[in-house]
Amino acid sequence: MKALVLAGGSGSRLRPITHTSAKQLVPVANKPVLFYGLESIAQAGIREVGVVVGETAPEIEAAVGDGSQFGLEVTYLPQEAPLGLAHAVRIARDYLGEDDFVMYLGDNFIVGGVSDLVQRFRERRPDAQIMLTQVSDPRAFGVVELDERGAVIGLEEKPEHPRSDLALVGVYLFTSRVHEAVAELKPSWRGELEITDAIQELIDSGCRVEATQVSGYWKDTGNVADMLEVNRLVLDGVPARCEGRVDSSELVGRVVVEEGATVTGSRIVGPAVIASGTHIRDSYIGPFTSIDRNCSIVDSEVEYSIVLRGASMTGVRRVERSLIGREVDVTASAGALRAHRLVLGDHSTMQVSS
């Protein structure tokens, strides 16, 4: 079995961060979200991985390399434009050959990985196996309709009037039979080749399509709110560890201070992670906050936020539920006491006021 990882989307819902960075590389608990998916693929015993890349290909390739850091053998598959999930399968046809494969959306996060799902597929070997989860607004997803026995009878991509509240999770498993279905597809009303249409063709052709409802946690990290929620979830399972220098400070709960980080005259309430090279002085870092490498937080308060590499904050009261890009500089004018929710792109400068 091979894996096909999709890492070519533009990430429009995460702008301005994704104006200068691939959405799959935005970190969760200081590790790119794409890495969690690659690790789960390796844990499932899969070694050969095709990574579909688009305009952010150089950044993805620099981060992932040849895949050896994950125990994988990675081949990059260029996609000229994000023309749909089924289009990604079409361009990967030669790479996939006649092998079974798992298709994994690179900006998705699944607690517990995919090992059980892959094992189930290997044992039962349907033509397609999909994962479902209940969502509050299915209009934003591929929606699946089941009959009274739980069998899949219909799929539709982002319908205006959904027939159920069951959405497709971004992990699919296929035999090579799916290539015949993909080859017959025409672009949808969205101008894309939809994987839902390909799966529907399999059903209409009498192929066996099985569905498994996700019992754990799944998130499409396509927007800031979901990124922060996944960050919260991951941090909630991180054990305390202090390898950096901590002076005249209080660490409460599960706090990670990596080697090379310094904390002075500050209070940090976990779960929180402070990466190597970061300096925290006279500040408060609240729960569910990850601060990446080489940041500087001085006389500021940050809570429930993601702060990316090289960012700095000085005199800011207070930042919460925020995503701060790389090399961002945030300062405050005198008397700025209000709480702020910020989404700042890389290399930006901002002064907040009261």
FIZA-808390 format. One line per field, with one value per residue (C-alpha): residue number from 1; residue in three letters; chain; x, y, z. Coordinates in steps of 0.02 Angstrom, whole numbers, plus 50000, padded with zeros to 5 digits. Each point is the difference from the previous one (the first is absolute). Example, Ala and Ser with C-alpha at 12.3 -4.5 7.8 and 13.67 -1.06 7.14 Angstrom:
num	c(1/2)
residuo	c(Ala/Ser)
cadena	c(A/A)
px	c(50615/50069)
py	c(49775/50172)
pz	c(50390/49967)
This chain:
num	c(1/2/3/4/5/6/7/8/9/10/11/12/13/14/15/16/17/18/19/20/21/22/23/24/25/26/27/28/29/30/31/32/33/34/35/36/37/38/39/40/41/42/43/44/45/46/47/48/49/50/51/52/53/54/55/56/57/58/59/60/61/62/63/64/65/66/67/68/69/70/71/72/73/74/75/76/77/78/79/80/81/82/83/84/85/86/87/88/89/90/91/92/93/94/95/96/97/98/99/100/101/102/103/104/105/106/107/108/109/110/111/112/113/114/115/116/117/118/119/120/121/122/123/124/125/126/127/128/129/130/131/132/133/134/135/136/137/138/139/140/141/142/143/144/145/146/147/148/149/150/151/152/153/154/155/156/157/158/159/160/161/162/163/164/165/166/167/168/169/170/171/172/173/174/175/176/177/178/179/180/181/182/183/184/185/186/187/188/189/190/191/192/193/194/195/196/197/198/199/200/201/202/203/204/205/206/207/208/209/210/211/212/213/214/215/216/217/218/219/220/221/222/223/224/225/226/227/228/229/230/231/232/233/234/235/236/237/238/239/240/241/242/243/244/245/246/247/248/249/250/251/252/253/254/255/256/257/258/259/260/261/262/263/264/265/266/267/268/269/270/271/272/273/274/275/276/277/278/279/280/281/282/283/284/285/286/287/288/289/290/291/292/293/294/295/296/297/298/299/300/301/302/303/304/305/306/307/308/309/310/311/312/313/314/315/316/317/318/319/320/321/322/323/324/325/326/327/328/329/330/331/332/333/334/335/336/337/338/339/340/341/342/343/344/345/346/347/348/349/350/351/352/353/354)
residuo	c(Met/Lys/Ala/Leu/Val/Leu/Ala/Gly/Gly/Ser/Gly/Ser/Arg/Leu/Arg/Pro/Ile/Thr/His/Thr/Ser/Ala/Lys/Gln/Leu/Val/Pro/Val/Ala/Asn/Lys/Pro/Val/Leu/Phe/Tyr/Gly/Leu/Glu/Ser/Ile/Ala/Gln/Ala/Gly/Ile/Arg/Glu/Val/Gly/Val/Val/Val/Gly/Glu/Thr/Ala/Pro/Glu/Ile/Glu/Ala/Ala/Val/Gly/Asp/Gly/Ser/Gln/Phe/Gly/Leu/Glu/Val/Thr/Tyr/Leu/Pro/Gln/Glu/Ala/Pro/Leu/Gly/Leu/Ala/His/Ala/Val/Arg/Ile/Ala/Arg/Asp/Tyr/Leu/Gly/Glu/Asp/Asp/Phe/Val/Met/Tyr/Leu/Gly/Asp/Asn/Phe/Ile/Val/Gly/Gly/Val/Ser/Asp/Leu/Val/Gln/Arg/Phe/Arg/Glu/Arg/Arg/Pro/Asp/Ala/Gln/Ile/Met/Leu/Thr/Gln/Val/Ser/Asp/Pro/Arg/Ala/Phe/Gly/Val/Val/Glu/Leu/Asp/Glu/Arg/Gly/Ala/Val/Ile/Gly/Leu/Glu/Glu/Lys/Pro/Glu/His/Pro/Arg/Ser/Asp/Leu/Ala/Leu/Val/Gly/Val/Tyr/Leu/Phe/Thr/Ser/Arg/Val/His/Glu/Ala/Val/Ala/Glu/Leu/Lys/Pro/Ser/Trp/Arg/Gly/Glu/Leu/Glu/Ile/Thr/Asp/Ala/Ile/Gln/Glu/Leu/Ile/Asp/Ser/Gly/Cys/Arg/Val/Glu/Ala/Thr/Gln/Val/Ser/Gly/Tyr/Trp/Lys/Asp/Thr/Gly/Asn/Val/Ala/Asp/Met/Leu/Glu/Val/Asn/Arg/Leu/Val/Leu/Asp/Gly/Val/Pro/Ala/Arg/Cys/Glu/Gly/Arg/Val/Asp/Ser/Ser/Glu/Leu/Val/Gly/Arg/Val/Val/Val/Glu/Glu/Gly/Ala/Thr/Val/Thr/Gly/Ser/Arg/Ile/Val/Gly/Pro/Ala/Val/Ile/Ala/Ser/Gly/Thr/His/Ile/Arg/Asp/Ser/Tyr/Ile/Gly/Pro/Phe/Thr/Ser/Ile/Asp/Arg/Asn/Cys/Ser/Ile/Val/Asp/Ser/Glu/Val/Glu/Tyr/Ser/Ile/Val/Leu/Arg/Gly/Ala/Ser/Met/Thr/Gly/Val/Arg/Arg/Val/Glu/Arg/Ser/Leu/Ile/Gly/Arg/Glu/Val/Asp/Val/Thr/Ala/Ser/Ala/Gly/Ala/Leu/Arg/Ala/His/Arg/Leu/Val/Leu/Gly/Asp/His/Ser/Thr/Met/Gln/Val/Ser/Ser)
cadena	c(A/A/A/A/A/A/A/A/A/A/A/A/A/A/A/A/A/A/A/A/A/A/A/A/A/A/A/A/A/A/A/A/A/A/A/A/A/A/A/A/A/A/A/A/A/A/A/A/A/A/A/A/A/A/A/A/A/A/A/A/A/A/A/A/A/A/A/A/A/A/A/A/A/A/A/A/A/A/A/A/A/A/A/A/A/A/A/A/A/A/A/A/A/A/A/A/A/A/A/A/A/A/A/A/A/A/A/A/A/A/A/A/A/A/A/A/A/A/A/A/A/A/A/A/A/A/A/A/A/A/A/A/A/A/A/A/A/A/A/A/A/A/A/A/A/A/A/A/A/A/A/A/A/A/A/A/A/A/A/A/A/A/A/A/A/A/A/A/A/A/A/A/A/A/A/A/A/A/A/A/A/A/A/A/A/A/A/A/A/A/A/A/A/A/A/A/A/A/A/A/A/A/A/A/A/A/A/A/A/A/A/A/A/A/A/A/A/A/A/A/A/A/A/A/A/A/A/A/A/A/A/A/A/A/A/A/A/A/A/A/A/A/A/A/A/A/A/A/A/A/A/A/A/A/A/A/A/A/A/A/A/A/A/A/A/A/A/A/A/A/A/A/A/A/A/A/A/A/A/A/A/A/A/A/A/A/A/A/A/A/A/A/A/A/A/A/A/A/A/A/A/A/A/A/A/A/A/A/A/A/A/A/A/A/A/A/A/A/A/A/A/A/A/A/A/A/A/A/A/A/A/A/A/A/A/A/A/A/A/A/A/A/A/A/A/A/A/A/A/A/A/A/A/A)
px	c(50000/50055/49944/49949/50016/49922/50103/49960/49855/50014/49928/49891/49907/50163/50054/50101/50111/49990/50049/50179/49991/49924/49845/50059/50155/49912/50054/49891/50091/50154/49995/49929/49828/50060/50128/49864/49922/50166/50039/49831/50028/50169/49922/49874/50145/49996/50167/49971/49917/49957/49981/49895/50071/49951/50069/50073/50100/50172/49946/49918/50151/50122/49902/49965/50155/50012/49888/50137/49971/49829/50059/49920/50051/49923/49968/49936/49858/49975/49821/49982/49847/49888/49869/49920/50043/49961/50116/50139/49962/50002/50172/50066/49940/50172/50077/49862/49994/49890/50036/49870/50024/49945/49966/50033/49963/50156/49909/49892/50031/49937/50032/50062/50062/49942/50077/49833/49917/50140/49996/49811/50020/50136/49890/49836/50067/49847/50020/49994/49996/49951/49995/49852/49965/49848/50015/49890/50003/50021/49985/50187/50048/49977/49840/49957/49827/49977/49854/49917/50134/50141/50052/50060/49871/50045/50132/49997/50133/49953/49812/49884/49871/50094/49914/50091/50119/50136/50154/50148/50160/50156/50063/49947/50058/49984/50045/50058/49818/49980/50109/49864/49874/50115/50038/49815/49974/49951/50026/49863/49909/50153/50114/50085/50011/49911/50051/49819/49948/50131/49938/49821/50051/50073/49834/49899/50113/49964/50167/50015/50018/50012/49986/50072/49942/50142/49993/50150/50038/50016/50027/50027/50124/49944/49961/50070/49868/50033/50189/49983/49886/50121/50142/49899/49968/50182/50065/49876/50096/50177/50091/50093/50186/50122/50170/50025/50048/49863/50038/49883/49851/49851/49956/49826/49937/50064/50129/50140/50152/50120/50189/50064/49842/50003/49860/50030/49881/49850/49852/49957/49841/49991/49972/50125/50159/50147/50121/50189/50076/49845/50013/49854/50023/49880/49853/49851/49976/49831/49931/49997/50138/50145/50145/50120/50189/50094/49853/50006/49855/50033/49878/49853/49857/49960/49869/49919/50109/50128/50156/50113/50189/50092/49848/50015/49878/50040/49883/49842/49851/49926/50000/49883/49930/50128/50115/50160/50107/50188/50112/49849/50033/49856/50018/49876/49977/49987/49840/49954/49905/49865/50007/50041/49964/50125/50039/50162/50094/50187/50119/49865/50014/49857/49974/49843/49918/49870)
py	c(50000/50177/50168/50155/50158/50160/50154/50114/50108/50188/50018/50151/49981/50020/50163/50106/49861/49900/50147/49956/49823/49832/49964/49822/50069/50113/49923/49915/49992/50061/49859/50020/49922/49905/49908/49923/49922/49934/49925/49913/49928/49931/49927/49908/49907/50095/50051/50069/50170/50113/50182/50108/50176/50165/50176/49973/49849/50070/50032/49828/49912/50094/49949/49818/49959/49821/49942/49906/50101/49914/49830/50031/50005/50158/50039/50173/50013/50176/50061/50154/50062/49937/49925/49879/49846/49884/50102/49962/49814/50020/50080/49867/49857/49946/50013/49899/49864/49855/50020/50032/50171/50115/50180/50123/50186/50084/50132/49874/49942/49834/49949/49821/49996/49883/49832/49920/50064/49933/49831/49989/50038/49870/49868/50039/50081/50092/50103/50156/50037/50172/50083/50100/50119/50100/50187/50148/50077/49864/50127/50031/49817/49848/49924/49814/49922/49828/49880/49921/49864/50126/49969/50146/50046/50177/50136/50184/50135/50156/49985/50147/49882/49857/49832/49960/50074/49873/50079/49916/50005/50035/49820/49877/49825/49928/49853/50037/49987/50185/50049/49942/50109/50151/49982/50025/50156/50171/50160/50041/50166/50055/49966/49856/49812/49943/49844/49987/49977/49864/49907/50020/49921/49853/49978/50014/49868/49876/50017/49979/50164/49990/50141/50017/50134/50089/49966/50109/50179/50071/50175/50082/50134/50116/50152/50087/49938/49819/50025/50067/49856/49869/50091/49990/49815/49956/50106/49917/49837/50070/49953/50133/50020/50136/49997/50188/50134/50061/50143/50083/49925/49885/49852/49931/49836/49918/50123/49958/50113/49932/50005/50170/50093/50123/50055/50145/50085/49919/49886/49860/49899/49840/49913/50106/49974/50121/49952/50011/50173/50091/50128/50037/50146/50084/49919/49885/49852/49919/49827/49925/50110/49942/50117/49947/50021/50163/50105/50143/50034/50147/50081/49920/49877/49862/49863/49867/50051/49940/50107/49954/50004/50163/50103/50130/50088/50143/50083/49919/49973/49883/49880/49851/49879/50065/49936/50102/49972/49981/50149/50106/50147/50054/50147/50103/50183/50064/49949/49862/49883/49920/49818/49974/49858/50009/49906/50072/49945/49970/50148/50123/50140/50057/50122/49974/50141/50014)
pz	c(50000/49960/50065/49904/50105/49933/50040/49854/50061/50012/50177/49964/50166/50096/49919/50032/50071/49838/49891/50046/50067/49952/50104/50032/50087/50125/50167/50129/50168/49904/49871/49823/49984/49846/50107/50108/49846/49934/50170/50008/49825/50055/50157/49890/49918/49834/49928/49824/49998/49855/50053/49883/49999/49920/50005/50175/49941/50045/50181/50017/49924/50112/50156/49956/49899/49940/50143/50092/50159/50009/49940/49829/49817/49929/49817/49952/49874/49929/49975/49890/50095/50142/49885/50122/50102/49855/49889/50124/49981/49810/49994/50121/49889/49939/50174/50083/49866/50052/50186/50134/50078/50139/49950/50141/49996/50066/50103/50094/50177/50070/50178/50010/49821/49862/50048/50049/49842/49889/50088/49976/49815/49979/50083/49911/49841/49934/49842/50107/50184/50065/50169/50062/50142/50055/49969/50044/49825/49868/49858/50016/49973/49892/50069/50008/50004/50080/49990/50151/50003/50003/49819/49895/49868/49950/50009/49956/50011/50101/49967/50026/50076/50088/50016/50162/50128/49961/49922/49917/50101/49898/49996/49864/49955/49825/49891/49823/49944/50043/49852/49879/50091/50002/49815/49957/50105/49934/50100/50125/50018/50101/49851/50092/49984/50157/50095/50057/49818/49979/50153/49939/49835/50096/50091/49838/49921/50139/50086/50187/50094/50189/50126/50175/50119/50089/50186/50043/49959/49824/49936/49833/50051/49860/50108/50152/50122/49953/50009/50177/50048/49936/50087/50162/49976/49967/50144/50116/49981/50017/50163/50097/49961/50047/49915/49977/50125/50118/50120/50126/49910/50033/49890/50035/49927/49842/49934/49879/50000/49871/50013/49946/50055/50144/50116/50118/50122/49917/50034/49880/50023/49899/49893/49905/49898/49991/49862/49996/49978/50064/50140/50117/50120/50123/49912/50021/49883/50023/49961/49825/49932/49891/49970/49863/49988/50020/50060/50125/50119/50116/50122/49910/50025/49877/50017/49889/49853/49874/49981/49855/49982/50033/50055/50137/50117/50114/50125/49930/50117/49947/49850/49995/49870/49877/49863/49988/49845/49979/50041/50052/50116/50113/50119/50102/50032/50179/50085/49879/50116/49892/49950/49816/49878/49859/49839/49934/49844/49995/50016/50049/50129/50111/50144/50102/50097/50136)
